Amino acid sequence: MDRRSFVAGLAAATLVPRAAASSETRPWEDILAAARGQTVYWNAWAGDERTNAFIAWTGEEMRRRFGVAVVHVRLRDTAEAVARVVAEKQAGRGSGGSVDLIWINGPNFLAMKTQGLLFGPFAETLPNWHFVDTTRKRSNVIDFTVPVEGFAAPWRMAQVVYVYDSARLAAADLPRSIPALLAWAQRHPGRLTHPTVRNFLGATFLKQALAELAPDPAALQRPADDAAFEAATAPLWVWYDALRPNLWRQGREFPETGPAQRQLLDDGEIDIAISFNPAEAAVSIANRLLPPTARVFVLARGTIGNTSFVAIPFNAAGKEGAMAVADFLLEPATQAYAQDPRHMGNFTVLDLGRLDAADRQRFLDLRSDPALPTNEELGVPLPEPHPSWMTRLVAAWEARTH
């Protein structure tokens, strides 16, 4: 997701009124029968090879078990798929659409939900929905302050962590707050960076700082207007203006993506890198992308967390196949496979207390990894701001840095 996602998503949200919802009520057996033989075009960001491999594995399993083909439509930006669905609706294409499933959250979900571009509600009718943790993992049902209301199904969790090499940086020296991060960067100029804020991870770097520096963090849960944005971000820009000259290459250049930032860490050019995957160190070690001494840490007051969803456009040609994929993603075995650091390492959206002993054991059998943080170490994730804050943050950052 980049700036186009934020801007296009929220701007498009005003184009058309939301259509009346129609809940899915068919028996699951009928849905699976209709799904057999369908091809699901899953539009998903393709910037991470581990996730691409997981989607390919999902396609193999769906074909073998349900007779459903899955085609990964590789996106650089989720807004590409949103724009395609918007264009089809404006052209009157109410069925047979080109997009069957979208990996989505944040501004893009808000835009599609507001415009009536989503099929459903369907998520809470999926057989595996009853395993989903809707109490302690509230981002499974509230996405960036927006109630999901069954228009998307969760499939993976994310939370901000900071990655470092413990062979170069001692745990006692880790900056555990946003002001401490500035002080650390001033003592170690050039050893910190973040992806460009046009990339979602760079925008998250600013959001995380804003969550700690805003005079009234509760204001971030409401749509931003000019006055609220100026008041909340004033301390952020003071902090960032002091930080930027101490960044890698004096803050004149930024890595384009998370993987590019990770390469800088592996090359020894920087010492701390932001990630939205708590298993970033463990997975990178397993894939020989970082040294075995890589670890992660979080801030003392907590870090932002969210959920990734899959949603089905209103005019999808393969709605039944898409629902079958969404339900497969919630199977305990699938979630355990995804959480394995050898694959994606993403923490589960499920409540393990709702699983039977055999399925719970799948998670307990995941190999212990010193680079993988515990739930206690991660703490309770902080909520995402309303999507409008990201749109404004990206625009303001670009205005200040160009």
C-alpha positions in Angstrom: 0.0 0.0 0.0 1.4 3.5 -0.8 0.1 7.0 -1.1 -2.2 6.2 -4.0 -4.0 3.8 -1.7 -4.6 6.4 0.9 -5.6 9.2 -1.4 -7.5 7.2 -3.9 -9.3 5.2 -1.3 -10.7 8.1 0.7 -11.4 10.3 -2.3 -13.3 7.5 -4.0 -15.4 6.9 -0.9 -17.6 9.9 -1.8 -18.3 8.9 -5.4 -21.4 6.8 -4.9 -23.7 5.9 -2.0 -23.4 2.5 -0.4 -25.7 -0.1 -1.8 -28.0 -2.2 0.4 -26.2 -5.2 1.9 -27.4 -8.8 1.3 -26.3 -11.3 3.8 -25.1 -14.7 2.7 -27.6 -17.4 3.9 -27.0 -20.5 1.7 -26.0 -23.8 3.3 -22.2 -24.2 3.3 -22.5 -27.5 1.3 -24.3 -25.6 -1.5 -21.6 -22.9 -1.5 -18.8 -25.5 -1.8 -20.7 -27.3 -4.6 -21.0 -24.0 -6.5 -17.4 -23.2 -5.8 -16.0 -26.4 -7.5 -14.7 -25.6 -10.9 -14.4 -21.8 -10.2 -11.3 -19.8 -10.6 -10.7 -17.2 -7.9 -8.6 -14.2 -9.0 -7.0 -13.1 -5.7 -5.7 -9.6 -6.0 -2.9 -9.2 -3.4 0.1 -7.1 -2.8 3.1 -9.0 -4.1 6.0 -7.3 -2.4 6.9 -10.2 -0.1 8.1 -13.5 -1.5 7.1 -15.4 1.6 3.6 -14.2 1.3 3.6 -15.0 -2.4 4.7 -18.5 -1.6 1.9 -18.9 0.9 -0.7 -17.8 -1.6 0.7 -20.3 -4.1 0.5 -23.0 -1.4 -3.1 -21.9 -0.7 -3.9 -22.3 -4.4 -2.5 -25.9 -4.4 -4.6 -26.8 -1.4 -7.7 -25.3 -2.7 -7.4 -27.1 -6.0 -6.7 -30.4 -4.3 -9.4 -30.3 -1.7 -12.2 -28.2 -3.2 -11.6 -28.1 -7.0 -11.1 -24.3 -6.8 -8.3 -22.7 -8.8 -6.6 -19.6 -7.3 -4.7 -17.1 -9.4 -2.6 -14.6 -7.6 -3.1 -11.2 -9.3 0.1 -9.5 -8.1 -0.3 -5.9 -7.1 2.1 -3.2 -6.3 -0.7 -1.3 -4.7 -4.1 -2.5 -3.5 -5.7 0.7 -4.9 -5.1 -0.9 -8.4 -7.8 -3.5 -7.6 -10.1 -1.0 -5.9 -9.9 1.3 -9.0 -10.8 -1.7 -11.2 -13.9 -2.5 -9.2 -14.9 1.2 -9.1 -14.6 1.3 -12.9 -16.7 -1.8 -13.3 -19.4 -0.4 -11.2 -19.4 2.9 -13.0 -19.7 0.9 -16.3 -22.7 -1.0 -15.0 -20.9 -4.4 -14.7 -22.9 -5.8 -11.9 -21.7 -9.4 -12.3 -18.8 -11.3 -13.8 -16.3 -8.9 -12.4 -12.5 -9.4 -12.9 -11.7 -9.3 -9.1 -12.9 -12.2 -6.9 -10.9 -11.6 -3.7 -8.8 -8.7 -2.4 -6.2 -8.6 0.4 -7.4 -5.4 2.1 -7.6 -3.2 5.1 -7.4 0.4 6.1 -8.3 3.2 3.6 -9.0 0.7 0.8 -11.5 -1.3 3.0 -13.2 2.0 4.1 -13.5 3.1 0.5 -15.0 -0.1 -0.8 -17.4 -0.5 2.1 -18.6 3.1 1.9 -19.2 2.8 -1.8 -21.1 -0.5 -1.6 -18.4 -2.3 -3.6 -18.3 -5.3 -1.3 -20.3 -8.5 -1.3 -21.8 -9.6 2.0 -22.0 -9.7 4.9 -20.5 -13.1 4.6 -17.6 -13.6 7.0 -19.6 -14.6 10.1 -21.3 -17.3 8.1 -18.0 -19.1 7.4 -17.8 -22.4 9.2 -14.4 -21.5 10.7 -15.5 -18.1 11.9 -16.3 -19.4 15.3 -12.6 -19.9 16.0 -11.8 -16.1 15.4 -10.8 -14.1 18.4 -13.2 -11.2 18.5 -12.6 -10.2 22.1 -8.9 -9.8 22.7 -8.0 -9.2 19.0 -10.5 -6.4 18.3 -8.8 -5.5 15.0 -10.4 -8.7 13.7 -13.8 -6.9 13.8 -12.8 -3.2 13.8 -10.4 -2.1 11.0 -8.7 1.2 11.5 -11.8 2.3 13.6 -14.2 1.1 11.0 -16.6 -1.8 11.9 -16.0 -4.7 9.5 -19.6 -6.0 9.9 -18.9 -9.2 8.1 -17.8 -7.6 4.8 -14.3 -9.1 5.1 -12.7 -12.1 6.8 -9.5 -11.8 8.8 -6.5 -13.9 7.9 -3.4 -12.6 9.5 -2.3 -10.3 12.3 0.4 -7.6 12.3 2.0 -5.5 14.9 4.8 -2.9 14.8 8.2 -4.1 16.0 11.7 -2.8 15.6 14.4 -5.2 14.3 18.0 -5.1 15.4 21.1 -7.3 15.4 21.8 -8.2 19.1 25.5 -8.8 18.1 25.8 -5.0 17.4 23.2 -3.5 19.8 22.8 -4.5 23.4 19.3 -4.9 24.8 20.0 -2.3 27.5 20.7 0.3 24.8 17.4 -0.2 22.9 15.2 2.9 22.7 11.9 2.0 24.2 10.0 5.2 23.4 9.7 7.6 20.6 11.6 10.4 22.3 14.3 7.8 23.2 14.5 6.8 19.5 15.4 10.4 18.6 18.0 10.5 21.3 19.5 7.2 20.1 19.6 8.5 16.5 21.3 11.7 17.6 24.0 9.6 19.4 24.3 7.2 16.4 23.8 9.4 13.2 23.1 7.5 10.0 22.2 4.2 11.8 18.4 4.5 11.5 16.0 5.0 8.6 12.5 4.1 7.5 10.9 3.3 4.1 9.6 6.2 2.1 6.3 7.3 3.6 4.6 6.6 0.3 5.1 2.9 1.3 2.7 1.7 4.1 5.6 0.8 6.3 7.0 4.3 6.1 3.6 5.7 6.9 3.5 3.4 9.9 6.8 4.8 11.2 5.1 8.2 11.4 1.8 6.8 12.8 3.7 5.0 15.6 5.4 8.2 16.5 2.1 10.1 16.3 0.4 7.6 18.6 2.9 8.4 21.4 3.4 12.1 20.7 -0.2 13.3 20.1 -1.5 15.5 22.9 -4.8 13.6 22.8 -4.4 10.1 21.3 -8.2 9.6 21.4 -8.4 12.2 18.6 -6.7 9.7 16.3 -9.7 7.5 16.5 -11.9 10.1 14.8 -11.8 11.4 11.2 -9.1 14.1 10.9 -10.0 17.6 9.9 -7.6 20.5 9.4 -7.7 21.8 12.9 -7.4 18.4 14.6 -4.6 17.3 12.3 -2.6 20.5 12.9 -3.0 20.2 16.7 -2.2 16.5 16.9 0.8 16.5 14.6 2.6 19.6 15.8 4.7 17.6 18.3 5.3 14.9 15.6 6.9 17.4 13.2 9.1 18.9 15.8 10.3 15.4 16.6 10.7 14.4 13.0 12.5 17.6 12.0 15.1 16.9 14.7 15.3 13.2 13.7 15.6 13.5 9.9 19.2 14.9 9.7 20.3 12.0 11.8 18.8 9.3 9.6 20.7 7.2 7.0 22.1 9.5 4.3 21.0 12.5 6.4 17.3 11.8 5.6 17.8 12.8 2.0 17.1 9.3 0.7 14.8 6.5 1.9 14.6 2.8 1.0 11.6 2.1 -1.2 10.3 -0.9 0.7 10.5 -3.0 3.8 12.8 -5.6 2.1 15.1 -2.8 0.9 15.3 -1.5 4.5 16.0 -5.0 5.8 18.9 -5.3 3.4 20.4 -2.2 4.8 20.2 -3.8 8.3 21.8 -7.0 7.0 24.5 -5.1 5.2 25.4 -3.3 8.5 24.4 0.1 7.1 21.8 0.7 9.8 21.1 -0.8 13.2 17.4 -0.5 13.7 14.6 -1.2 11.2 10.8 -1.0 11.6 8.6 -4.0 10.6 4.9 -4.8 10.8 5.6 -8.5 11.4 6.5 -9.6 14.9 8.2 -12.7 13.4 10.4 -10.5 11.0 13.6 -11.5 12.6 12.7 -15.2 13.0 11.5 -15.5 9.4 14.4 -13.6 8.0 16.9 -15.8 9.9 15.1 -18.9 8.6 15.4 -17.6 5.0 19.0 -16.4 5.5 18.1 -12.8 5.0 19.4 -11.7 8.5 22.0 -13.1 10.8 21.1 -15.6 13.5 21.5 -12.8 16.1 18.6 -10.7 14.7 15.9 -9.9 17.3 12.9 -7.6 17.7 11.7 -5.2 20.4 8.6 -3.1 21.0 8.1 0.3 22.8 7.3 0.4 26.5 3.9 2.1 25.8 3.0 -0.4 23.1 2.9 -0.5 19.3 0.2 -0.3 16.7 -1.4 -3.5 15.5 -3.9 -4.4 12.8 -5.5 -7.3 10.9 -5.3 -8.1 7.2 -8.5 -9.2 5.6 -9.8 -10.7 2.5 -12.9 -9.2 0.9 -15.1 -10.1 -2.1 -16.3 -7.4 -4.5 -20.0 -7.0 -5.1 -19.7 -8.2 -8.7 -17.2 -11.0 -8.3 -17.6 -13.8 -10.8 -16.4 -16.5 -8.3 -18.1 -15.5 -5.0 -18.5 -19.1 -3.8 -14.9 -19.9 -4.6 -13.8 -16.7 -2.8 -15.7 -17.7 0.3 -14.2 -21.1 0.2 -10.7 -19.5 0.1 -11.6 -17.2 3.0 -12.8 -20.1 5.1 -9.7 -22.1 4.3 -7.5 -19.2 5.5 -9.3 -19.5 8.9 -8.7 -23.3 9.3 -6.6 -23.9 12.4 -4.2 -26.0 10.3 -3.8 -23.2 7.8 -3.3 -20.6 10.5 -0.6 -22.8 12.2 1.1 -23.2 8.8 1.1 -19.4 8.3 2.5 -18.8 11.8 5.4 -21.1 11.3 8.5 -18.9 10.9 9.6 -21.2 8.0 6.6 -19.9 6.1 5.2 -16.4 6.9 5.5 -16.3 10.7 2.3 -14.2 11.0 0.5 -14.5 14.3 -2.9 -16.1 14.2 -6.3 -14.4 14.2 -7.8 -17.3 16.1 -8.6 -17.7 19.8 -6.5 -20.8 20.7 -8.9 -21.4 23.6 -11.6 -22.3 21.1 -9.7 -25.0 19.4 -9.7 -28.7 20.3 -6.6 -30.3 21.7 -5.3 -31.5 18.4 -5.6 -28.2 16.7 -4.1 -26.3 19.7 -1.2 -28.7 19.5 -0.4 -27.5 16.0 0.5 -24.1 17.5 2.3 -25.7 20.5 4.4 -27.8 18.1 5.8 -24.7 16.3 9.5 -24.8 17.0 10.7 -22.5 19.7 12.7 -19.6 18.3 14.7 -17.1 20.3 14.1 -14.5 17.7 10.3 -14.9 18.0 8.7 -12.6 20.6 6.1 -14.0 23.0 2.6 -12.5 23.3 3.6 -11.1 26.7 6.6 -9.3 25.1 4.4 -7.8 22.4 1.7 -6.7 24.8 -1.7 -5.5 23.8 -1.5 -3.7 20.4 -2.4 -0.1 20.1 -5.4 0.7 17.7 -4.8 2.0 14.3 -5.8 5.7 13.7 -8.8 6.5 11.5 -7.7 6.1 7.8 -8.0 9.8 7.2 -4.9 10.4 9.4 -2.7 8.3 7.1 -3.8 10.2 4.0 -2.9 13.5 5.6 0.3 12.2 7.1 1.6 11.1 3.7 0.6 14.4 2.0 2.2 16.4 4.8 5.4 14.4 4.8 5.8 14.8 1.1 5.2 18.5 1.3 7.9 18.8 4.0 10.5 16.6 2.4 10.3 17.6 -1.3 
